[in-house]
Amino acid sequence: MTRVFEDYIRNIVDELNPAIRVEFLLPRETPYTDPIYPVRFKTDTAELIVAFPQRMVLIPEGKGEVYETVARVVRLLNYFQRRRPHTDLIS
């Protein structure tokens, strides 16, 4: 099932911005909660790690939540790609 999750996220990213690289980190069990599945989203200028709870990964009803989350991450990374780094010193 996690392979389906990985393929789903890759397809979303390829559709929205193929320049973003996706890396799936090892699932982790957190105390008192469901296991989480961390995913690293990277561009040349930014990097975000999002931890998806098991209920979003393994339950078909979580598919919509996963899509919305990935779409927001892609929009955020696109924002950082467009911004130019500040070269002025703050005094």
C-alpha positions as a Markdown table, in Angstrom:
| # | Residue | x | y | z |
|---|---|---|---|---|
| 1 | Met | 0.0 | 0.0 | 0.0 |
| 2 | Thr | 2.8 | 2.4 | 0.7 |
| 3 | Arg | 4.0 | 1.9 | -2.9 |
| 4 | Val | 0.6 | 3.1 | -4.1 |
| 5 | Phe | 1.0 | 6.2 | -1.8 |
| 6 | Glu | 4.5 | 6.9 | -3.2 |
| 7 | Asp | 3.3 | 6.6 | -6.8 |
| 8 | Tyr | 0.3 | 8.8 | -6.1 |
| 9 | Ile | 2.5 | 11.6 | -4.6 |
| 10 | Arg | 5.0 | 11.4 | -7.5 |
| 11 | Asn | 2.1 | 11.7 | -10.0 |
| 12 | Ile | 0.7 | 14.7 | -8.2 |
| 13 | Val | 4.1 | 16.4 | -8.2 |
| 14 | Asp | 4.8 | 15.5 | -11.8 |
| 15 | Glu | 1.4 | 17.1 | -12.8 |
| 16 | Leu | 1.9 | 20.3 | -10.8 |
| 17 | Asn | 5.7 | 20.9 | -11.0 |
| 18 | Pro | 8.0 | 18.2 | -12.4 |
| 19 | Ala | 11.1 | 20.2 | -11.2 |
| 20 | Ile | 10.4 | 19.3 | -7.6 |
| 21 | Arg | 12.3 | 16.3 | -6.4 |
| 22 | Val | 10.5 | 13.9 | -4.0 |
| 23 | Glu | 12.3 | 11.6 | -1.5 |
| 24 | Phe | 10.5 | 9.1 | 0.7 |
| 25 | Leu | 12.1 | 8.7 | 4.1 |
| 26 | Leu | 11.7 | 5.6 | 6.3 |
| 27 | Pro | 8.3 | 5.4 | 8.1 |
| 28 | Arg | 8.5 | 6.2 | 11.8 |
| 29 | Glu | 6.4 | 5.2 | 14.7 |
| 30 | Thr | 5.7 | 8.0 | 17.1 |
| 31 | Pro | 4.7 | 7.4 | 20.7 |
| 32 | Tyr | 0.9 | 7.6 | 21.4 |
| 33 | Thr | 0.0 | 8.1 | 17.7 |
| 34 | Asp | -0.2 | 6.4 | 14.4 |
| 35 | Pro | 3.0 | 5.8 | 12.4 |
| 36 | Ile | 4.0 | 8.7 | 10.1 |
| 37 | Tyr | 5.4 | 8.6 | 6.6 |
| 38 | Pro | 7.8 | 11.5 | 6.0 |
| 39 | Val | 8.3 | 12.8 | 2.5 |
| 40 | Arg | 11.0 | 15.3 | 1.5 |
| 41 | Phe | 10.1 | 17.8 | -1.3 |
| 42 | Lys | 13.1 | 19.6 | -2.7 |
| 43 | Thr | 13.9 | 22.3 | -5.2 |
| 44 | Asp | 17.2 | 24.1 | -5.8 |
| 45 | Thr | 16.2 | 26.8 | -3.3 |
| 46 | Ala | 14.0 | 25.2 | -0.8 |
| 47 | Glu | 13.3 | 21.9 | 1.0 |
| 48 | Leu | 10.3 | 20.8 | 3.0 |
| 49 | Ile | 9.6 | 17.6 | 4.9 |
| 50 | Val | 6.0 | 16.6 | 5.4 |
| 51 | Ala | 5.0 | 13.8 | 7.7 |
| 52 | Phe | 1.8 | 12.0 | 6.6 |
| 53 | Pro | 0.0 | 10.1 | 9.3 |
| 54 | Gln | -0.9 | 6.5 | 8.6 |
| 55 | Arg | -4.6 | 7.3 | 8.3 |
| 56 | Met | -3.8 | 9.5 | 5.2 |
| 57 | Val | -1.5 | 6.9 | 3.7 |
| 58 | Leu | -3.4 | 3.6 | 4.2 |
| 59 | Ile | -7.0 | 4.6 | 4.1 |
| 60 | Pro | -8.6 | 5.3 | 0.7 |
| 61 | Glu | -10.5 | 8.2 | 2.2 |
| 62 | Gly | -7.2 | 10.0 | 2.9 |
| 63 | Lys | -6.5 | 10.3 | -0.8 |
| 64 | Gly | -8.1 | 13.7 | -1.0 |
| 65 | Glu | -6.2 | 15.0 | 2.0 |
| 66 | Val | -2.9 | 13.8 | 0.5 |
| 67 | Tyr | -3.7 | 15.6 | -2.8 |
| 68 | Glu | -4.5 | 18.9 | -1.0 |
| 69 | Thr | -1.4 | 18.7 | 1.2 |
| 70 | Val | 0.9 | 18.0 | -1.7 |
| 71 | Ala | -0.7 | 20.7 | -3.8 |
| 72 | Arg | -0.1 | 23.2 | -1.0 |
| 73 | Val | 3.5 | 22.1 | -0.6 |
| 74 | Val | 4.1 | 22.5 | -4.4 |
| 75 | Arg | 2.6 | 26.0 | -4.3 |
| 76 | Leu | 4.8 | 26.9 | -1.3 |
| 77 | Leu | 7.9 | 25.6 | -3.1 |
| 78 | Asn | 7.0 | 27.5 | -6.2 |
| 79 | Tyr | 6.8 | 30.7 | -4.2 |
| 80 | Phe | 10.3 | 30.1 | -2.9 |
| 81 | Gln | 11.6 | 29.4 | -6.4 |
| 82 | Arg | 10.3 | 32.7 | -7.7 |
| 83 | Arg | 11.7 | 34.8 | -4.8 |
| 84 | Arg | 15.1 | 36.2 | -5.3 |
| 85 | Pro | 17.4 | 36.0 | -2.3 |
| 86 | His | 18.0 | 39.2 | -0.5 |
| 87 | Thr | 21.5 | 40.6 | -0.9 |
| 88 | Asp | 21.1 | 43.8 | 1.0 |
| 89 | Leu | 22.3 | 43.9 | 4.6 |
| 90 | Ile | 19.8 | 44.9 | 7.3 |
| 91 | Ser | 21.2 | 47.7 | 9.4 |
